[in-house]
Amino acid sequence: MELGSAHFLAWDEEYRHVRWGGPRSISAVEEHIPPGSRVLDAGCGNGRYLLPLSRKYDVVGTDVALNALSEARSYLGRSGQYAECAASTITALPFSDHSFDAVLCYGVLQHLFEIERVLAVEELKRVLKPSGVLFIEVFGTEDMRFGGQEVENNTFIRKGGIIYHYFTEQELVSMLRGFTQVDIKSIIAEKTFSGERHIRHHIKGTAIL
């Protein structure tokens, strides 16, 4: 499948149905990055991290879904906040080298094919300043949603053409080679649906260039 084809375009349709669920915590960023720093929210969706980031940082959000960016701008405006929002794939970011002190990339790499994940990480490294920090979160292989129509190893295609890849910790560390320090960990949460126990598995952490 070519870059920028169906599985990227599927997100515009997805965001016709995704509803705002309120801002998310940016405490991890606040622990590492001083106020006023230049931050990229790569794959910002409808702005759940972009909004709180805009209150403390010079932040830019990018996403492939125009509907998502429109909603993000709306939420920002209603909150009296501003952030630049740019339509872009994460595999070809429209920024100069060494443009950002930090990059937030939560829930994005898991929706790419292998070659795209490699390109995306190279782009994130390119736009980070020396000693810049990447904040990352992906699905892990123990997650309850693992499975479906497999198109690559641990990679599945779901309704509407959206891709879901599930990482091991070792795989993510390998992808982040080239960073001087990588600190990640699995986060396991139990959910009960109809009396049955299910696992949500994320891998989350930081990588310093």
N, C-alpha and C positions, 0 to 999 in steps of 0.2 A: 504493500500500500504506500502511495507517495505521501511525502510530508505535506501537511496542510490540507489533506483530503478529508474523507468522510468523518473520521473520528474527531478531528478538530472542529469541523462544522457542526457536529452533533451537539456541541456545548451551547450553541445559540438557542437551539430548540429546548435543551434541558433547562436553561434559565428563563424560559417562559413559564415554568412551573415552580422553580425553586423560590421559596419565600424567605425574606429577611428573618433571621433568628436572633438578632441582637449582636452587639459587638463581642469579640472574643478577647481573652486576656493576652496582653503583650508583655507580661512580666519577664519572660526570658530575654526579650530584647532590652528591656529597661535595665536588667542586671548587667548587661555587657556594653551597651551603647549610650553615650551621653546625649542629652537633649540637643536638638538642632542639627544632628548628624543627617547626612543624606542616606535615605533608605529606599530600597526597591522592594515592593510587594509583587513578586513574580507569580502570576496566576491569582490575581486578587479577587476574582469572582465578583460577588455583589458588595464587597467592601467590609466584611466582618472584622478583618484585621486592619484594613486601610483606614477606617474611621478612627479607631483609637490611636493608630500610629500618627495620624495627621495632627493630633493634639500635642505631640511632643517632638515630631521630626519633620524634616523636609522630605516628604515621601512622594514616590511615584508608584502608581499601580498599573500593571499590564495584564491583559487577558485576551484570549482568542474570541470570547463571546461578546458581541456588541450589546446584547441584551443585559449581560451582567454589568458591563461598564456603565450603561445607562442607569441601572438601578444604583450602582455605587455612587455615581454623581448625585443622584437624587437624595440618597441617605446623607451624604456629606453636606449637601445644601441645606437640608432640613435641620441639620445639627449645627449650622453656622460654620462648617469646616470646609477646607479646600485641599484637594490633592490632584496633581496631574494624573490623568487616566489615558493610557495609550493602548490601542488595539495592536497586539503583537503575539506571535508564537514565542514560546520560551526558547526555541531552538535558533532564533534569529532576533535577538533583542536590539532595538533601535537606539542604542546608547554607545557612547565612546568608551574606550578602554579605561579602566580604573575610575569609574564614575561614582561609585557608591561605597560608603563606609560599611554598609550591611545589606544583606539580601534576605528577605523572608520567602521561603519556598515551602509552604505547607499544603500537602494534599495535591501535589501537581505531578511529580515525577511518576507516580503510580498510574497515571493515565496516558503514558507514552509507550511506544514500542522501544525495543532495546536500542536501536540506532539513534532514536530521538532522545532517549535518556542520556546517552553519551554526549550528543551534541548540546543538550541542555546544560549539563554540568560544565562543559567547556565554556559555554556562554556565561554562566554564573561566575566562573572563575575570571573570565575576561573583564567583566564589568566591575568586579570588586577591586577596591584599592588594596595595595600591599597591607597585610595584617587585617584586612577586612573579615567580617564574620558572616558566614552563611548559617541561617537558622532553617532546619529542615525537618519535615515530618512526612512519613509514608506509611502505607499499609504493610503489615507483616503477614507472613505465611500462615500463622495460626488463626487469622481472623475468620469469623463465622461466614463471611461472604466469599471466601476462597472457593473457586470452582466455576464451572460454566463451560462455554465453548472455548477451548484452549486454542490460541493462535500462535503463541510462543511459550517458552518455558515459564510456568507460573503466571502467564498472561492470558486474560480472557476477554472476549468481546461480549458486551451486554446490550440491553435494549437501546435502540436508537443509534447503535454503533459506537458507544463509549467503551474505551479500553480500561481494564483494571489489571494492574500488575502488583504482585505481592512479593515483598522483599524479605530476605534473611538479613540479619545484622552483618554477616560477612560480606554479602553482596553489596550492601550500601557502603561499607567501609572501602571496599575495592573500587567502587565508583568514585569515591571521594579522594582517591590517590592524587597527589599533587597539592593537597592542603597540608600545612605543616602540623596541624593538630586536629584530630577528629574525636569528638566525645558524643557517643550516641548510646541509647538504651531502649529496650523494649518496654512498652507500657501495655499491660494486660488489664482489661476490665471485663467483669462478668455481667451479662445481661440475661434476664429471664423472660422468655416469651412463651405464653400458653403452658406455663409450668416447666418448660425445658430450659436448661442452662446453655448459654452461648457465650462465646469469647469474642471480644473486640481487641485486636492487636495492632498497635501502632509502634513504629520505631521513630524516635525523635531525638534531636540533639543539635549540636553545633559543629561547624568546621571552620577553622581559622586559616586564612590563606598565608 
